[in-house]
Amino acid sequence: MNWLLPEYLADALPAEAARIESMRRVVLDHCRGHGYELVMPPMLEYLESLLTGAGQDLKLRTFKLVDQLSGRTMGVRADITPQAARIDAHLLNHQGVTRLCYCGSVLHTLPATISAGREPVQIGAELYGFAGIEADLDVIRLMAGAFERVKLPVSRIDLGHVGIFQALAEAAGLPQEAEDALLSLLQAKDVPGLEEACVNVPSPYREALQRLPQLYGGAEVLDRAEAELPALPAITAALSGLRHLLDGAPDLPFSIDLSDLRGYHYHNGVVFAAYCPGYPVAIAMGGRYDGAGKAFGRARPATGFSMDLREVARLAPAGKSNGAILAPHAGHDARLAAHIAALREQGEIVVQLLPGETACEGPVCDRKMALVGEHWIIEAIQED
């Protein structure tokens, strides 16, 4: 049984690997078309660098090991976003806006969901250096466009803002322990538990915190939130930003969820999550995480998104794939070899048989090369 893989790890066999690679090219080319430059961070880094500004959940998901060269603790990346922030802040050092995209495997100590694996192929994009809500809208449109390119429909994009809960917790004077407890209850949408935990929270913040799980739905939620939540400056600004997103992209399937606080200890502004039909969890997530590069020397405004390309490839409709051409062994036939080379230059898959080989076990060959007179032609393979 030594050949068995650990739980929640899997090989990508030829068909799946081809789909993942095809979609990787489509999404990265889409990002490149919008001015996002590709970066390729290493799989391993010193642990403190990987976890800079990260929440507790990322710390728990990160595999750790000792570097045999330095003796320092290293981590196998569980998220590429902190690495991109390091590259922007410490290596590129641009003064204006920086747009970066990436794609690579990450490793998790535990699967994020029951259906997820522990080695997602993370693909995403990050925008640094612009604090305005326009940058968040740019990133959300980039994400939505990526799903259009891979022909995977998005049924809704949930919008939230962690600044609303932060403002309420601060105004209510909640100690960190109480804030964390309320955060967990809100993330679970545990309304009875939330009511019990808010007993000692002063009014009007108690009522506001209890209202957050009910503040979800369409654009009307923002009007309800303005009427039902305290008019704290941070809440007013957050609701204004969300309204700007709705007004700026009326073509996108936005919905509002003010209790969506995923990544609370990492994000500090707008957060969003995309869903597709028939899939129970978010297929892509993102949001604002200003200041993530502070530990690397520059606290820059930042926003971005990412998704698991393996899941996207599994859910997206399979594109039409051209079959391969079966060619005989060329031997010393220079004319046949040149003809095969020309077909490959045109983008065709040509499987050239080896001496004694009579069939191809790899790509599906639906055509073959046949010698008619003095000319090689391509003809369909007749099924038996």
Secondary structure, DSSP 8 states (H G I E B T S, - for coil): -TT---TT-----HHHHHHHHHHHHHHHHHHHHTT-EE----SEEEHHHHTTT--HHHHHH-EEEE-TTT--EEEE-S-SHHHHHHIIIIII--SS-EEEEEEEE---SS-SSTT--SS-EEEEEEEES--SHHHHHHHHHHHHHHHHHTT----EEEEEEHHHHHHHHHHTT--HHHHHHHHHHHHTT-HHHHHHHTTTS-TTHHHHHHHGGG-EESTHHHHHHHHHS---HHHHHHHHHHHHHHHH-TTS-EEEETT--TTTTT--SEEEEEE-TT-SS-SEEEEE-TTTTGGGT----EEEEEEEHHHHHHHS-------EEEE---TT-HHHHHHHHHHHHTT--EEE--TT--S-SSS-EEEEEEEETTEEEEEE----
